[in-house]
Amino acid sequence: MHSYVERMSGQAPRAGALLDRIIARPRDHARLLNTLSRLEYVGVRKMLKSRRAERLDLDGLEHLLDETIHALRLKKAALALADDRLAIATYGAGHTLAGEAGEAYMQGVDRAAEARSRLAQSAAHAARLAALDGEQARAEEAHRSTLEALRGHEVLVLRSVPIA
């Protein structure tokens, strides 16, 4: 992430110029807002799919509602800007600016997070089993080697509590 931030730090003027060009054209501006609305919608969809009923509380419902409202407000703003409301009626490719690429990016981030979570869970499980067998040294070595493997995948690794 640090290297990404460093690479992107000099891109602000370029991104600003691109936004200026998009905003100057009402049709493209509307499509951009529609794209942002689509991304909010994708986030809501992901939240709904990932939340189990027994763990969904009032705060969770309010968060879902907030994100849905963001999607709605962006969609309404896009419709207000559009000279042809039918041109942004849906979240289809022709109704957004790179909406499919944006959604694919979010899906990729989601898949990468799931893969990293599985790696971390399997490492923790292997370390627990080794410790239960009374093989503390082996468990610590397995943990260290797994952490090294995770570093090769650019995974953020937090120091864990030693196995007792």
Z-matrix of the N, CA and C atoms (Angstrom, degrees):
N
C 1 1.444
C 2 1.524 1 109.83
N 3 1.335 2 115.37 1 -39.87
C 4 1.459 3 118.96 2 -178.98
C 5 1.524 4 110.44 3 -60.06
N 6 1.334 5 117.05 4 -43.72
C 7 1.465 6 119.68 5 -179.61
C 8 1.530 7 110.70 6 -65.39
N 9 1.324 8 117.02 7 -35.41
C 10 1.468 9 120.31 8 177.28
C 11 1.525 10 110.47 9 -63.42
N 12 1.319 11 116.51 10 -45.38
C 13 1.467 12 120.91 11 179.85
C 14 1.526 13 109.93 12 -61.66
N 15 1.331 14 116.50 13 -41.23
C 16 1.458 15 119.50 14 178.28
C 17 1.532 16 111.27 15 -62.81
N 18 1.341 17 116.86 16 -44.44
C 19 1.464 18 120.48 17 179.95
C 20 1.523 19 111.50 18 -63.12
N 21 1.322 20 117.11 19 -36.88
C 22 1.456 21 121.12 20 -175.07
C 23 1.520 22 113.15 21 -84.85
N 24 1.322 23 118.54 22 -13.79
C 25 1.464 24 120.51 23 -174.07
C 26 1.525 25 112.52 24 -60.15
N 27 1.308 26 119.40 25 -31.60
C 28 1.447 27 121.35 26 179.98
C 29 1.521 28 113.81 27 -89.28
N 30 1.312 29 117.72 28 3.68
C 31 1.452 30 121.89 29 -174.87
C 32 1.527 31 114.28 30 -91.21
N 33 1.315 32 118.46 31 -6.15
C 34 1.467 33 121.12 32 -175.92
C 35 1.532 34 112.77 33 -57.71
N 36 1.333 35 119.80 34 -45.97
C 37 1.478 36 118.30 35 179.24
C 38 1.529 37 112.07 36 -62.08
N 39 1.310 38 116.43 37 -39.39
C 40 1.466 39 120.26 38 179.48
C 41 1.524 40 110.92 39 -65.98
N 42 1.335 41 116.49 40 -43.71
C 43 1.462 42 120.54 41 178.46
C 44 1.527 43 110.25 42 -64.98
N 45 1.323 44 116.94 43 -38.89
C 46 1.464 45 120.61 44 178.50
C 47 1.522 46 111.65 45 -63.39
N 48 1.317 47 116.77 46 -40.61
C 49 1.470 48 120.66 47 178.62
C 50 1.526 49 110.16 48 -65.15
N 51 1.330 50 116.45 49 -40.25
C 52 1.467 51 119.76 50 178.17
C 53 1.525 52 110.56 51 -63.81
N 54 1.306 53 117.15 52 -45.10
C 55 1.467 54 120.12 53 178.32
C 56 1.524 55 111.45 54 -62.23
N 57 1.324 56 117.29 55 -39.37
C 58 1.469 57 120.38 56 177.10
C 59 1.529 58 110.78 57 -58.95
N 60 1.337 59 116.44 58 -42.97
C 61 1.474 60 120.10 59 179.76
C 62 1.523 61 111.24 60 -66.37
N 63 1.327 62 116.39 61 -40.36
C 64 1.476 63 119.87 62 -179.67
C 65 1.522 64 110.43 63 -66.76
N 66 1.315 65 117.01 64 -47.19
C 67 1.463 66 121.73 65 -176.65
C 68 1.531 67 111.36 66 -65.17
N 69 1.317 68 117.41 67 -29.02
C 70 1.464 69 120.98 68 179.04
C 71 1.527 70 112.40 69 -68.44
N 72 1.313 71 117.39 70 -17.61
C 73 1.468 72 121.70 71 -179.66
C 74 1.523 73 108.49 72 -112.65
N 75 1.325 74 118.38 73 105.09
C 76 1.465 75 121.28 74 -174.52
C 77 1.533 76 114.42 75 -52.24
N 78 1.319 77 118.78 76 -39.23
C 79 1.469 78 120.57 77 -179.82
C 80 1.536 79 110.64 78 -63.35
N 81 1.340 80 115.99 79 -45.88
C 82 1.469 81 119.44 80 179.12
C 83 1.527 82 111.11 81 -68.70
N 84 1.332 83 116.19 82 -37.10
C 85 1.466 84 120.22 83 177.46
C 86 1.536 85 109.57 84 -60.97
N 87 1.323 86 116.43 85 -44.36
C 88 1.469 87 120.59 86 178.46
C 89 1.523 88 110.68 87 -62.62
N 90 1.333 89 116.79 88 -41.23
C 91 1.463 90 120.20 89 179.19
C 92 1.529 91 111.31 90 -66.37
N 93 1.333 92 117.09 91 -35.82
C 94 1.464 93 120.25 92 176.62
C 95 1.531 94 110.28 93 -63.78
N 96 1.326 95 116.65 94 -47.48
C 97 1.474 96 119.14 95 178.03
C 98 1.520 97 111.11 96 -62.11
N 99 1.321 98 116.94 97 -36.46
C 100 1.459 99 120.83 98 177.52
C 101 1.537 100 110.18 99 -65.52
N 102 1.329 101 116.47 100 -36.48
C 103 1.471 102 120.63 101 176.13
C 104 1.520 103 110.36 102 -63.52
N 105 1.330 104 116.70 103 -45.08
C 106 1.470 105 119.95 104 178.94
C 107 1.522 106 110.42 105 -63.59
N 108 1.320 107 116.79 106 -38.08
C 109 1.462 108 120.57 107 175.81
C 110 1.529 109 109.82 108 -61.42
N 111 1.336 110 116.03 109 -43.07
C 112 1.474 111 120.35 110 178.93
C 113 1.526 112 110.65 111 -60.20
N 114 1.318 113 116.96 112 -42.58
C 115 1.460 114 119.50 113 -179.51
C 116 1.526 115 111.41 114 -66.06
N 117 1.320 116 117.52 115 -37.02
C 118 1.470 117 120.24 116 174.12
C 119 1.535 118 109.91 117 -62.42
N 120 1.323 119 115.71 118 -43.00
C 121 1.464 120 121.12 119 178.48
C 122 1.533 121 110.50 120 -60.33
N 123 1.336 122 117.06 121 -43.57
C 124 1.466 123 120.76 122 178.39
C 125 1.523 124 109.64 123 -60.47
N 126 1.333 125 116.46 124 -41.35
C 127 1.462 126 119.87 125 177.62
C 128 1.518 127 112.06 126 -61.56
N 129 1.321 128 117.05 127 -42.18
C 130 1.471 129 121.06 128 177.63
C 131 1.518 130 109.80 129 -62.10
N 132 1.325 131 115.80 130 -44.48
C 133 1.466 132 120.62 131 -179.62
C 134 1.523 133 110.51 132 -60.39
N 135 1.323 134 117.06 133 -42.83
C 136 1.462 135 121.21 134 178.87
C 137 1.532 136 111.00 135 -64.77
N 138 1.326 137 115.73 136 -40.73
C 139 1.463 138 118.81 137 178.65
C 140 1.521 139 110.87 138 -62.10
N 141 1.323 140 116.35 139 -43.77
C 142 1.461 141 120.23 140 -179.43
C 143 1.530 142 111.63 141 -63.05
N 144 1.317 143 116.16 142 -40.32
C 145 1.463 144 120.09 143 -178.73
C 146 1.525 145 112.46 144 -70.89
N 147 1.321 146 116.47 145 -28.53
C 148 1.459 147 119.09 146 -174.07
C 149 1.529 148 113.61 147 -93.07
N 150 1.296 149 118.36 148 -12.27
C 151 1.468 150 120.52 149 -176.69
C 152 1.520 151 110.99 150 -96.61
N 153 1.308 152 115.62 151 122.17
C 154 1.457 153 120.37 152 175.27
C 155 1.531 154 108.60 153 -83.93
N 156 1.309 155 115.62 154 147.89
C 157 1.469 156 121.21 155 -176.19
C 158 1.524 157 111.90 156 -56.83
N 159 1.327 158 116.83 157 -38.70
C 160 1.466 159 118.22 158 -176.48
C 161 1.519 160 112.90 159 -73.15
N 162 1.341 161 117.92 160 -9.54
C 163 1.461 162 120.42 161 178.32
C 164 1.530 163 112.51 162 -115.01
N 165 1.311 164 117.49 163 7.28
C 166 1.463 165 121.02 164 -179.20
C 167 1.526 166 109.52 165 -94.91
N 168 1.321 167 115.26 166 111.96
C 169 1.465 168 120.32 167 -179.19
C 170 1.528 169 109.64 168 -109.91
N 171 1.324 170 116.15 169 -172.62
C 172 1.458 171 121.59 170 -178.40
C 173 1.529 172 111.50 171 -59.15
N 174 1.328 173 117.23 172 -44.26
C 175 1.469 174 119.83 173 178.95
C 176 1.519 175 111.04 174 -59.90
N 177 1.320 176 116.75 175 -40.85
C 178 1.458 177 120.53 176 178.38
C 179 1.515 178 112.06 177 -63.56
N 180 1.320 179 116.15 178 -42.63
C 181 1.473 180 119.97 179 177.90
C 182 1.527 181 111.35 180 -64.81
N 183 1.326 182 116.11 181 -40.99
C 184 1.464 183 119.39 182 178.71
C 185 1.528 184 111.09 183 -64.20
N 186 1.327 185 116.69 184 -38.17
C 187 1.460 186 120.10 185 178.05
C 188 1.534 187 110.50 186 -64.37
N 189 1.328 188 116.35 187 -43.15
C 190 1.468 189 120.02 188 176.05
C 191 1.524 190 110.59 189 -58.97
N 192 1.305 191 116.22 190 -44.49
C 193 1.459 192 120.73 191 179.78
C 194 1.528 193 111.21 192 -63.03
N 195 1.339 194 117.16 193 -44.23
C 196 1.470 195 120.76 194 178.79
C 197 1.526 196 111.14 195 -57.84
N 198 1.318 197 116.38 196 -45.97
C 199 1.466 198 119.63 197 -178.68
C 200 1.529 199 110.97 198 -67.32
N 201 1.320 200 116.58 199 -36.22
C 202 1.465 201 120.45 200 177.26
C 203 1.528 202 110.22 201 -65.72
N 204 1.321 203 116.49 202 -40.11
C 205 1.468 204 121.01 203 177.82
C 206 1.531 205 110.30 204 -63.73
N 207 1.340 206 116.85 205 -38.88
C 208 1.467 207 119.56 206 176.50
C 209 1.527 208 110.00 207 -59.07
N 210 1.333 209 116.60 208 -46.96
C 211 1.472 210 120.70 209 179.32
C 212 1.526 211 110.30 210 -60.27
N 213 1.329 212 116.55 211 -43.25
C 214 1.462 213 121.21 212 -178.93
C 215 1.528 214 111.50 213 -64.49
N 216 1.328 215 117.26 214 -46.55
C 217 1.465 216 120.24 215 -178.53
C 218 1.528 217 111.36 216 -64.45
N 219 1.316 218 116.75 217 -40.63
C 220 1.463 219 119.35 218 177.79
C 221 1.523 220 110.71 219 -65.20
N 222 1.321 221 116.82 220 -39.60
C 223 1.475 222 120.52 221 178.27
C 224 1.532 223 109.79 222 -63.54
N 225 1.326 224 117.23 223 -44.78
C 226 1.467 225 120.69 224 179.34
C 227 1.521 226 111.26 225 -63.45
N 228 1.336 227 117.47 226 -39.11
C 229 1.458 228 120.62 227 178.09
C 230 1.531 229 110.14 228 -65.28
N 231 1.329 230 116.18 229 -40.61
C 232 1.466 231 120.10 230 177.76
C 233 1.523 232 110.45 231 -62.00
N 234 1.319 233 116.63 232 -44.02
C 235 1.470 234 120.33 233 179.58
C 236 1.531 235 111.27 234 -64.34
N 237 1.325 236 116.76 235 -36.13
C 238 1.464 237 120.19 236 179.50
C 239 1.534 238 111.27 237 -67.16
N 240 1.320 239 117.50 238 -32.23
C 241 1.466 240 121.29 239 -179.19
C 242 1.526 241 112.78 240 -82.80
N 243 1.301 242 116.19 241 -27.26
C 244 1.465 243 120.12 242 -172.01
C 245 1.512 244 111.99 243 -69.90
N 246 1.327 245 115.81 244 135.09
C 247 1.461 246 119.40 245 174.34
C 248 1.532 247 109.62 246 -78.63
N 249 1.321 248 116.34 247 -23.01
C 250 1.466 249 122.07 248 177.71
C 251 1.528 250 107.34 249 -129.70
N 252 1.321 251 116.56 250 101.34
C 253 1.466 252 121.35 251 -176.68
C 254 1.522 253 112.23 252 -60.12
N 255 1.318 254 117.91 253 -28.30
C 256 1.465 255 120.63 254 179.02
C 257 1.530 256 111.77 255 -69.84
N 258 1.322 257 116.77 256 -21.74
C 259 1.465 258 121.11 257 -179.21
C 260 1.525 259 112.23 258 -70.14
N 261 1.341 260 116.84 259 -16.68
C 262 1.475 261 120.55 260 178.09
C 263 1.529 262 110.81 261 -131.83
N 264 1.302 263 115.88 262 28.81
C 265 1.464 264 120.41 263 -175.70
C 266 1.525 265 112.71 264 -64.18
N 267 1.326 266 117.78 265 -31.80
C 268 1.473 267 121.13 266 -177.58
C 269 1.517 268 109.15 267 -123.55
N 270 1.309 269 115.91 268 -170.83
C 271 1.462 270 121.66 269 174.91
C 272 1.525 271 110.67 270 -102.35
N 273 1.303 272 117.57 271 18.68
C 274 1.458 273 121.72 272 179.59
C 275 1.518 274 111.96 273 -64.22
N 276 1.336 275 115.07 274 165.95
C 277 1.468 276 121.54 275 -175.59
C 278 1.525 277 112.47 276 -55.04
N 279 1.321 278 118.55 277 -41.70
C 280 1.451 279 120.92 278 -179.04
C 281 1.508 280 114.52 279 -75.24
N 282 1.315 281 116.42 280 -10.56
C 283 1.465 282 121.12 281 -177.30
C 284 1.529 283 112.63 282 -101.50
N 285 1.325 284 116.52 283 -1.12
C 286 1.462 285 121.48 284 -178.17
C 287 1.527 286 109.37 285 -130.54
N 288 1.327 287 115.53 286 168.28
C 289 1.473 288 120.96 287 170.46
C 290 1.522 289 107.04 288 -101.28
N 291 1.310 290 116.60 289 104.26
C 292 1.470 291 122.19 290 179.80
C 293 1.527 292 111.78 291 56.78
N 294 1.323 293 116.64 292 35.43
C 295 1.464 294 120.50 293 -179.61
C 296 1.505 295 113.18 294 -61.90
N 297 1.337 296 116.81 295 -39.18
C 298 1.460 297 119.57 296 179.33
C 299 1.523 298 110.81 297 -67.32
N 300 1.327 299 117.22 298 -38.55
C 301 1.463 300 120.82 299 177.45
C 302 1.532 301 110.07 300 -65.49
N 303 1.326 302 116.89 301 -40.55
C 304 1.460 303 120.37 302 177.79
C 305 1.516 304 111.83 303 -62.99
N 306 1.321 305 115.91 304 -43.29
C 307 1.463 306 119.36 305 178.43
C 308 1.522 307 110.80 306 -66.85
N 309 1.336 308 117.08 307 -40.58
C 310 1.463 309 120.41 308 178.08
C 311 1.529 310 110.63 309 -61.66
N 312 1.325 311 116.40 310 -38.46
C 313 1.465 312 120.48 311 176.91
C 314 1.530 313 110.01 312 -61.01
N 315 1.330 314 116.50 313 -47.52
C 316 1.470 315 119.85 314 -179.60
C 317 1.524 316 110.83 315 -62.64
N 318 1.327 317 117.11 316 -39.20
C 319 1.463 318 120.52 317 178.14
C 320 1.528 319 109.89 318 -64.53
N 321 1.337 320 116.67 319 -39.87
C 322 1.462 321 120.46 320 178.61
C 323 1.517 322 112.31 321 -64.37
N 324 1.320 323 116.05 322 -41.72
C 325 1.466 324 119.99 323 176.62
C 326 1.524 325 109.51 324 -61.22
N 327 1.325 326 116.98 325 -43.28
C 328 1.453 327 122.23 326 179.93
C 329 1.534 328 110.86 327 -62.27
N 330 1.339 329 117.03 328 -46.60
C 331 1.471 330 120.59 329 179.84
C 332 1.525 331 110.88 330 -62.93
N 333 1.326 332 117.53 331 -42.06
C 334 1.460 333 120.89 332 179.46
C 335 1.528 334 110.87 333 -63.55
N 336 1.318 335 116.88 334 -41.74
C 337 1.467 336 120.45 335 178.60
C 338 1.527 337 110.68 336 -63.53
N 339 1.330 338 117.12 337 -41.63
C 340 1.463 339 120.18 338 178.07
C 341 1.522 340 111.26 339 -63.72
N 342 1.330 341 117.73 340 -42.81
C 343 1.463 342 121.31 341 179.44
C 344 1.522 343 110.79 342 -63.08
N 345 1.331 344 116.27 343 -43.43
C 346 1.466 345 119.65 344 178.96
C 347 1.520 346 111.12 345 -65.29
N 348 1.312 347 116.45 346 -37.30
C 349 1.459 348 120.22 347 178.20
C 350 1.526 349 110.38 348 -64.34
N 351 1.341 350 116.69 349 -42.91
C 352 1.469 351 120.08 350 178.34
C 353 1.521 352 111.03 351 -62.61
N 354 1.343 353 117.37 352 -41.98
C 355 1.467 354 120.72 353 177.67
C 356 1.532 355 110.59 354 -60.12
N 357 1.317 356 115.72 355 -46.93
C 358 1.461 357 119.96 356 -178.84
C 359 1.520 358 111.24 357 -65.33
N 360 1.333 359 117.86 358 -39.70
C 361 1.460 360 121.16 359 178.97
C 362 1.518 361 110.91 360 -65.92
N 363 1.332 362 118.38 361 -42.28
C 364 1.460 363 120.21 362 -179.53
C 365 1.523 364 110.30 363 -67.19
N 366 1.343 365 117.99 364 -35.78
C 367 1.458 366 121.06 365 177.39
C 368 1.523 367 110.26 366 -64.53
N 369 1.315 368 116.49 367 -44.68
C 370 1.465 369 120.42 368 179.89
C 371 1.525 370 110.73 369 -65.11
N 372 1.333 371 117.17 370 -40.26
C 373 1.466 372 121.11 371 179.66
C 374 1.520 373 110.49 372 -64.41
N 375 1.331 374 117.83 373 -45.00
C 376 1.460 375 121.22 374 179.44
C 377 1.524 376 110.73 375 -61.52
N 378 1.311 377 117.37 376 -41.15
C 379 1.458 378 121.15 377 179.63
C 380 1.525 379 111.23 378 -65.80
N 381 1.347 380 117.57 379 -39.88
C 382 1.466 381 120.53 380 178.53
C 383 1.520 382 111.51 381 -64.39
N 384 1.334 383 117.60 382 -43.05
C 385 1.466 384 120.76 383 179.45
C 386 1.523 385 111.55 384 -62.30
N 387 1.309 386 116.13 385 -43.33
C 388 1.459 387 119.85 386 179.79
C 389 1.526 388 110.69 387 -63.68
N 390 1.313 389 117.18 388 -39.98
C 391 1.464 390 120.60 389 179.30
C 392 1.516 391 111.16 390 -66.78
N 393 1.336 392 117.10 391 -38.63
C 394 1.462 393 120.51 392 178.59
C 395 1.522 394 111.49 393 -63.30
N 396 1.297 395 117.96 394 -30.17
C 397 1.458 396 122.50 395 178.14
C 398 1.522 397 111.81 396 -80.21
N 399 1.320 398 117.37 397 1.54
C 400 1.458 399 121.20 398 179.09
C 401 1.518 400 113.01 399 80.00
N 402 1.318 401 116.84 400 17.43
C 403 1.465 402 120.23 401 -177.96
C 404 1.524 403 109.15 402 -106.78
N 405 1.303 404 116.04 403 66.40
C 406 1.455 405 122.16 404 -175.62
C 407 1.526 406 111.69 405 -56.96
N 408 1.317 407 117.10 406 -46.97
C 409 1.466 408 119.81 407 -177.40
C 410 1.528 409 110.79 408 -62.37
N 411 1.325 410 117.04 409 -41.56
C 412 1.463 411 120.33 410 179.58
C 413 1.530 412 110.44 411 -65.33
N 414 1.322 413 116.49 412 -39.43
C 415 1.460 414 120.31 413 179.34
C 416 1.521 415 110.90 414 -63.12
N 417 1.335 416 116.06 415 -43.34
C 418 1.458 417 119.13 416 179.69
C 419 1.523 418 111.25 417 -64.89
N 420 1.322 419 117.42 418 -39.47
C 421 1.464 420 120.76 419 178.02
C 422 1.533 421 110.83 420 -65.75
N 423 1.333 422 116.68 421 -40.51
C 424 1.469 423 120.14 422 177.71
C 425 1.526 424 109.89 423 -63.03
N 426 1.306 425 115.49 424 -40.35
C 427 1.463 426 119.95 425 179.04
C 428 1.531 427 110.60 426 -63.98
N 429 1.343 428 116.41 427 -46.07
C 430 1.470 429 120.39 428 179.01
C 431 1.524 430 111.22 429 -61.44
N 432 1.330 431 117.37 430 -44.63
C 433 1.466 432 119.04 431 -177.98
C 434 1.529 433 110.86 432 -68.12
N 435 1.323 434 117.28 433 -34.49
C 436 1.460 435 119.72 434 177.41
C 437 1.518 436 110.36 435 -67.35
N 438 1.334 437 116.66 436 -40.39
C 439 1.455 438 119.90 437 177.45
C 440 1.523 439 110.60 438 -61.32
N 441 1.329 440 116.38 439 -40.02
C 442 1.470 441 119.37 440 177.02
C 443 1.524 442 110.33 441 -62.44
N 444 1.333 443 117.46 442 -42.12
C 445 1.463 444 121.13 443 178.67
C 446 1.526 445 110.66 444 -63.23
N 447 1.335 446 116.35 445 -39.87
C 448 1.458 447 120.11 446 179.01
C 449 1.525 448 110.68 447 -65.76
N 450 1.315 449 117.69 448 -38.39
C 451 1.468 450 120.29 449 179.01
C 452 1.521 451 110.31 450 -60.38
N 453 1.305 452 117.74 451 -33.72
C 454 1.453 453 121.20 452 177.36
C 455 1.513 454 113.05 453 -65.67
N 456 1.322 455 116.66 454 -18.11
C 457 1.461 456 121.84 455 179.25
C 458 1.520 457 111.44 456 -103.87
N 459 1.333 458 117.07 457 16.53
C 460 1.460 459 122.76 458 179.88
C 461 1.521 460 112.42 459 54.37
N 462 1.321 461 115.78 460 42.75
C 463 1.453 462 121.99 461 178.70
C 464 1.516 463 108.14 462 -93.62
N 465 1.306 464 116.42 463 135.85
C 466 1.449 465 121.35 464 175.33
C 467 1.528 466 107.28 465 -73.08
N 468 1.310 467 116.35 466 120.16
C 469 1.466 468 121.30 467 -177.12
C 470 1.515 469 108.20 468 -113.25
N 471 1.313 470 115.79 469 126.01
C 472 1.448 471 121.82 470 176.29
C 473 1.524 472 108.13 471 -98.96
N 474 1.316 473 116.91 472 144.00
C 475 1.457 474 119.42 473 178.20
C 476 1.526 475 108.84 474 -65.28
N 477 1.312 476 115.21 475 136.83
C 478 1.460 477 119.18 476 -178.80
C 479 1.520 478 110.23 477 -100.84
N 480 1.302 479 114.85 478 166.12
C 481 1.458 480 121.72 479 176.33
C 482 1.526 481 106.90 480 -75.13
N 483 1.350 482 119.29 481 136.35
C 484 1.461 483 120.62 482 179.82
C 485 1.514 484 110.96 483 -57.89
N 486 1.305 485 115.31 484 146.38
C 487 1.468 486 120.59 485 179.08
C 488 1.513 487 108.56 486 -72.11
N 489 1.331 488 116.66 487 129.16
C 490 1.471 489 120.60 488 -177.89
C 491 1.509 490 110.44 489 -102.42
